[in-house]
Amino acid sequence: MEEQKCLECGEPFKGRIDKKFCSDYCRNTYNNKVNKESKNMIRNVNYRLRKNYKALSELNQSGKTKVTRVKLLSNNFDFNLFTSIYTTKTGNTYYYVYDQGYLALENDYYLLIKRE
C-alpha cells in the first residue's frame, strides 16, 4: 500500500486507497472548516426565524390578534423571513413562521393568527 498524506494535518498514514484522513478527528476538523460558511448562514437564519416566531407568539396570545406594523418592528420582527405562504381563494396572502401567521391589512395593521 502506498503511503498517503492526511488532507487536514499532512501526516502520512496507511489505509485504503480512497482514504483521505489519518483519523476521525482530522476528518471532522477538515469538514467543519469546509462547511463553516453554509452552516453559519443556516444557523443565522434559524436564529432569526426563532426570533420572528417568538414575536408572533407573544403578540398573539389568543390565537387571533390585530397589531400594527410598528408593534411588530418594535419586537424585532423581520418581514423578510418566514417559512411558508398561503394564498386564499379571495387573494389574501398569509405569511407563516411555522404555525404562527400574519396577514397585511389596511393602514399598516396586521392580523396575527395561529394555524391549528
Steps between C-alpha positions, in 0.01 A plus 500: 500500500616846416546749783253787485495842665207620710310790339468672839829459684729383218625199699571182303274201566418158356157372407255452217595669175199737524567597863575874537548553876714340768225514765137588567621815676677624185205404279256693724730801533550517122126469422408758765739749335363427152135532606543792742344771280186306407452381860535856628241625249255227601562565870439875452178450300367252758582744779308779323204268427486413872496872584212554253312203646549630853375848403187361331429259789534770766282749312236240412409338830133449407558336159361796305627855560525829314827696537681787329811470286679721754415250777646213297814699415545602864511126578787463249277328245662445159240499220751339261512171691212252509460127444195484268240701311131422467277686252124469544248470217413867556864599448605566860862399564592365842867470594590235756787442737425136574145507645489875571367706210433860405293678239558859391190715551434866420674792675811301601303253712559126503274215599694238697362150498604159623450203268332209678 
